Amino acid sequence: MAGYTEDDLRSAAAAGIRAPSLHNSQPWRFRLRGGAVEILADRERQLPIADSSGWAVRIACGAATLNARLALAALGRPAEVELRPYGDLVARLTPGPPRPATYTEASLAAAIPHRFSNRKPFWPDPVPSQTRVRLIEAAQAEGGWLDLLVGMTALTGFAEIARSADRVLRRNPGYQAEMIGWTHADAARDGVPVTAGGPVEEPQDLLPQRSFTDHSRAAGRDFEPEPLVAVLGTPADRPVDQLAAGQALQRVLLTATDAGLASSMMSQPIEVPAAREHLRRSLRRSGVPQIALRLGFGQPGRPTLRRPLEDVLD
């Protein structure tokens, strides 16, 4: 069977770069080798303090892999995936039997350019039950699990864990300096623009917020009192599980986008080992939490910029 072409590589990479990454660091590269599209971790973009273990790089590259898979499927050139979690080459996509994209593949591929992190307050409208089921099934399709926290007891417990982790990270001057270094007031093509940050945290807020901006919120724009919080996890925590978690995360985010939902990610409870273990025990899960999400209906926004395609192609 014929291998992928340069045009296929560019289509896969153009979708891959739209994946989320910690502080929008974009730690990936793409290349064509032996007729396969390969996704590589860009270690020069690994955050030395916030991501000393490479967990966030693997989550990001897993999400980029899912996007590349969907782009190739939309071309009628679906990929067979081999994950390689122990080096810079993290995933290899080889052509499977040609076929038209499924309805789900086409819908999720179409959602890729419209997905972005919305850190602003959401509206109080509840997420419909059928949409919640779709989100859970999206995680399961990639070998992960998704727990939706229902009721104020579960939300308050999660908020206490998240706030405790956030305090630990705020007390680390190196961590804070690293985050500030990835926060931009100009039109940089990586990092987090201040315009994409949420409003300054206020005492009544349930969940912690990253300090990407110093903008106060408009009157009456409090964060939702009972947000829909989801915790995504995997059965284990090997590097290959973290790559799978990235794919599951992106499928959940694209499913949410396709359903008209806004989303933002909360990694503080994952970045602090004690908080992560506390969260795992609170969920009564034998598996391992990999990321937390806030989901709901939000005001319109736009995706943050990405580096030019030529910068990520080998």
C-alpha positions as CSV (number, residue, x, y, z in Angstrom):
1,M,0.0,0.0,0.0
2,A,1.3,3.4,-0.9
3,G,2.8,5.5,1.9
4,Y,1.8,9.0,2.9
5,T,2.9,11.9,0.8
6,E,4.3,15.3,1.6
7,D,0.8,16.7,1.2
8,D,-0.5,14.2,3.7
9,L,2.2,15.2,6.1
10,R,1.3,18.9,5.8
11,S,-2.4,18.2,6.4
12,A,-1.6,16.0,9.4
13,A,0.8,18.6,10.9
14,A,-1.5,21.5,10.2
15,A,-4.1,19.7,12.4
16,G,-1.5,18.5,14.9
17,I,-0.3,22.0,15.8
18,R,-3.9,22.9,16.9
19,A,-3.6,20.6,19.9
20,P,-3.4,22.0,23.4
21,S,-0.1,22.1,25.4
22,L,1.0,23.4,28.8
23,H,1.4,27.2,28.5
24,N,0.9,26.7,24.8
25,S,4.5,25.6,24.5
26,Q,3.8,23.5,21.4
27,P,6.4,20.8,22.1
28,W,6.1,18.8,18.8
29,R,7.6,18.2,15.4
30,F,6.4,16.2,12.4
31,R,8.2,14.4,9.7
32,L,7.7,11.9,6.8
33,R,9.9,8.8,7.0
34,G,9.4,5.6,5.1
35,G,5.9,6.6,4.0
36,A,4.8,7.2,7.6
37,V,3.9,10.4,9.3
38,E,5.9,10.6,12.6
39,I,5.2,12.8,15.6
40,L,8.2,13.8,17.7
41,A,8.6,15.5,21.0
42,D,10.5,18.8,20.8
43,R,12.6,18.6,24.0
44,E,13.8,22.2,23.6
45,R,10.2,23.2,24.4
46,Q,9.8,21.0,27.4
47,L,9.2,23.2,30.5
48,P,12.2,22.4,32.9
49,I,10.3,23.3,36.1
50,A,6.6,22.6,35.4
51,D,7.3,19.5,33.4
52,S,10.6,18.0,34.6
53,S,9.2,14.5,34.0
54,G,8.0,15.0,30.4
55,W,4.4,14.3,31.4
56,A,3.0,17.5,29.8
57,V,5.0,16.9,26.6
58,R,3.6,13.4,26.2
59,I,0.0,14.7,26.8
60,A,0.5,17.4,24.2
61,C,2.1,15.1,21.7
62,G,-0.7,12.5,22.2
63,A,-3.3,15.3,21.5
64,A,-1.4,16.3,18.4
65,T,-1.4,12.6,17.3
66,L,-5.2,12.4,17.6
67,N,-5.5,15.6,15.5
68,A,-3.2,14.2,12.8
69,R,-5.1,10.9,12.8
70,L,-8.4,12.8,12.2
71,A,-6.9,14.9,9.5
72,L,-5.7,11.9,7.6
73,A,-9.0,10.1,8.1
74,A,-10.8,13.1,6.7
75,L,-8.7,12.7,3.5
76,G,-9.9,9.1,3.2
77,R,-6.4,8.0,4.3
78,P,-6.9,6.7,7.9
79,A,-3.8,5.8,9.9
80,E,-2.7,2.8,11.9
81,V,-1.0,4.1,15.1
82,E,2.1,2.9,16.8
83,L,2.9,4.7,20.0
84,R,6.6,4.9,20.9
85,P,6.8,6.6,24.3
86,Y,10.5,6.1,25.3
87,G,12.3,8.5,22.9
88,D,11.8,11.7,20.9
89,L,9.7,9.7,18.4
90,V,6.4,9.3,20.2
91,A,4.0,8.1,17.5
92,R,4.2,6.7,14.0
93,L,1.2,6.8,11.6
94,T,1.2,4.4,8.7
95,P,-1.6,4.2,6.1
96,G,-4.4,1.7,6.7
97,P,-6.9,0.6,4.1
98,P,-8.4,3.6,2.3
99,R,-12.0,4.4,3.2
100,P,-14.3,7.4,3.6
101,A,-14.2,9.2,7.0
102,T,-16.9,8.1,9.4
103,Y,-19.4,10.7,10.6
104,T,-17.6,11.0,13.9
105,E,-14.2,11.4,12.3
106,A,-15.5,14.1,9.9
107,S,-17.3,16.0,12.8
108,L,-14.2,15.9,15.1
109,A,-11.9,16.9,12.3
110,A,-14.1,19.9,11.5
111,A,-14.0,20.9,15.1
112,I,-10.1,21.1,15.3
113,P,-9.7,24.7,14.1
114,H,-12.5,25.9,16.5
115,R,-11.2,24.3,19.8
116,F,-9.6,26.7,22.2
117,S,-9.2,27.1,26.0
118,N,-11.9,29.5,27.3
119,R,-10.7,30.7,30.7
120,K,-13.6,33.2,31.2
121,P,-16.8,32.6,33.2
122,F,-19.3,30.2,31.6
123,W,-23.0,30.7,31.5
124,P,-25.0,28.8,34.2
125,D,-26.9,26.6,31.6
126,P,-26.4,22.9,32.5
127,V,-24.7,20.5,30.1
128,P,-27.3,18.1,28.7
129,S,-27.1,14.5,29.9
130,Q,-26.7,13.2,26.3
131,T,-23.7,15.4,25.8
132,R,-22.2,14.2,29.1
133,V,-22.5,10.6,27.8
134,R,-20.8,11.6,24.6
135,L,-17.9,13.0,26.6
136,I,-17.5,9.9,28.7
137,E,-17.6,7.7,25.5
138,A,-15.0,9.9,23.8
139,A,-12.5,9.2,26.6
140,Q,-13.2,5.5,26.6
141,A,-12.7,5.3,22.8
142,E,-9.0,6.2,23.4
143,G,-8.5,3.9,26.4
144,G,-9.1,6.5,29.1
145,W,-11.8,7.3,31.6
146,L,-13.7,10.5,32.4
147,D,-15.3,11.1,35.7
148,L,-17.9,14.0,35.8
149,L,-18.1,15.5,39.3
150,V,-21.7,15.9,40.2
151,G,-23.0,17.7,43.3
152,M,-21.4,20.3,45.6
153,T,-19.8,17.7,47.8
154,A,-17.7,16.3,45.0
155,L,-17.0,19.8,43.6
156,T,-16.0,21.3,46.9
157,G,-13.7,18.3,47.5
158,F,-12.0,18.8,44.1
159,A,-11.8,22.5,44.6
160,E,-9.9,22.1,47.9
161,I,-7.4,19.7,46.3
162,A,-7.0,22.1,43.3
163,R,-6.5,25.1,45.5
164,S,-4.0,23.3,47.7
165,A,-2.0,22.4,44.6
166,D,-2.2,25.9,43.3
167,R,-0.9,27.4,46.5
168,V,2.1,25.0,46.3
169,L,2.9,26.1,42.8
170,R,2.4,29.8,43.6
171,R,5.0,29.5,46.3
172,N,7.6,28.3,43.8
173,P,9.3,31.4,42.4
174,G,11.0,29.4,39.6
175,Y,7.6,28.0,38.5
176,Q,6.0,31.4,38.5
177,A,8.9,32.9,36.5
178,E,8.6,30.1,34.0
179,M,4.9,30.7,33.5
180,I,5.4,34.5,33.2
181,G,8.0,33.7,30.5
182,W,5.3,32.0,28.5
183,T,2.8,34.8,28.9
184,H,2.8,37.5,26.2
185,A,1.2,40.8,25.7
186,D,2.1,40.9,22.0
187,A,1.2,38.7,19.0
188,A,3.7,35.9,19.8
189,R,2.9,32.7,18.0
190,D,3.4,30.5,21.1
191,G,2.8,31.0,24.8
192,V,-0.5,32.4,26.3
193,P,-1.5,35.9,25.3
194,V,-2.9,38.0,28.1
195,T,-6.1,38.4,26.2
196,A,-6.7,34.6,26.5
197,G,-6.4,34.7,30.3
198,G,-9.4,34.6,32.6
199,P,-10.2,37.6,34.9
200,V,-8.3,38.0,38.2
201,E,-9.3,35.6,40.8
202,E,-11.8,36.8,43.5
203,P,-12.6,35.4,46.9
204,Q,-15.9,33.9,45.9
205,D,-14.4,31.8,43.1
206,L,-14.7,28.0,43.6
207,L,-11.8,27.0,41.4
208,P,-8.2,28.4,41.1
209,Q,-7.2,30.4,38.1
210,R,-3.8,30.8,36.4
211,S,-2.5,34.4,36.6
212,F,-2.2,35.0,32.9
213,T,-3.7,38.5,33.1
214,D,-4.4,41.3,35.6
215,H,-7.8,42.2,34.1
216,S,-10.8,42.4,36.5
217,R,-14.1,40.9,35.4
218,A,-17.1,42.9,34.4
219,A,-19.8,43.4,36.9
220,G,-22.1,40.3,37.2
221,R,-19.6,38.0,35.4
222,D,-18.8,35.7,38.3
223,F,-17.7,32.2,37.5
224,E,-20.4,29.6,37.5
225,P,-21.2,28.5,41.1
226,E,-21.6,24.8,40.1
227,P,-19.3,24.2,37.1
228,L,-19.1,20.9,35.3
229,V,-15.7,19.6,36.3
230,A,-14.3,16.4,34.7
231,V,-11.3,14.4,35.6
232,L,-9.7,12.4,32.8
233,G,-7.4,9.4,33.6
234,T,-5.9,6.2,32.5
235,P,-5.5,2.7,34.0
236,A,-1.8,3.3,34.6
237,D,0.8,6.1,34.4
238,R,3.5,4.8,32.1
239,P,4.7,7.1,29.3
240,V,2.5,5.2,26.8
241,D,-0.5,5.8,29.1
242,Q,0.3,9.5,29.1
243,L,0.4,9.5,25.3
244,A,-3.0,7.7,25.3
245,A,-4.3,10.3,27.8
246,G,-3.4,13.0,25.3
247,Q,-5.4,11.3,22.6
248,A,-8.3,10.8,25.0
249,L,-8.1,14.4,26.2
250,Q,-8.2,15.8,22.6
251,R,-11.1,13.5,21.6
252,V,-13.0,14.8,24.7
253,L,-12.2,18.4,23.9
254,L,-13.2,18.1,20.2
255,T,-16.4,16.3,21.2
256,A,-17.2,19.2,23.5
257,T,-16.4,21.7,20.8
258,D,-18.6,19.8,18.3
259,A,-21.4,19.9,21.0
260,G,-21.1,23.7,21.3
261,L,-19.3,23.6,24.7
262,A,-16.5,25.7,25.9
263,S,-13.6,24.2,27.9
264,S,-10.5,24.9,29.9
265,M,-7.9,22.7,31.5
266,M,-6.7,22.6,35.1
267,S,-3.4,20.8,35.6
268,Q,-2.5,22.1,39.1
269,P,-3.8,19.0,40.9
270,I,-1.8,16.8,38.5
271,E,1.4,18.8,38.7
272,V,1.7,18.3,42.5
273,P,2.2,14.6,43.3
274,A,0.5,14.7,46.7
275,A,-2.5,16.5,45.3
276,R,-2.7,14.0,42.4
277,E,-2.7,11.1,44.8
278,H,-5.4,12.8,46.9
279,L,-7.5,13.3,43.8
280,R,-7.1,9.7,42.8
281,R,-8.3,8.5,46.3
282,S,-11.2,10.9,46.3
283,L,-12.4,9.5,43.0
284,R,-12.0,5.9,44.4
285,R,-10.2,5.1,41.2
286,S,-7.6,2.4,40.7
287,G,-6.3,4.3,37.7
288,V,-4.4,7.6,37.5
289,P,-5.8,11.1,36.9
290,Q,-4.0,12.9,34.0
291,I,-5.8,16.2,33.6
292,A,-8.9,18.0,34.9
293,L,-11.3,20.0,32.7
294,R,-14.0,22.7,33.2
295,L,-16.8,22.4,30.7
296,G,-19.9,24.5,29.9
297,F,-21.4,27.0,27.6
298,G,-19.3,30.1,27.2
299,Q,-19.0,33.4,25.3
300,P,-17.4,33.3,21.9
301,G,-13.6,33.5,21.6
302,R,-10.9,32.5,19.2
303,P,-7.9,30.0,19.3
304,T,-4.5,31.3,20.2
305,L,-1.8,31.6,17.5
306,R,0.4,28.7,16.5
307,R,3.9,28.6,15.1
308,P,4.1,28.5,11.2
309,L,3.9,25.0,9.8
310,E,7.4,25.3,8.4
311,D,8.8,25.6,12.0
312,V,7.5,22.2,13.0
313,L,8.3,20.1,9.9
314,D,11.5,18.1,9.7
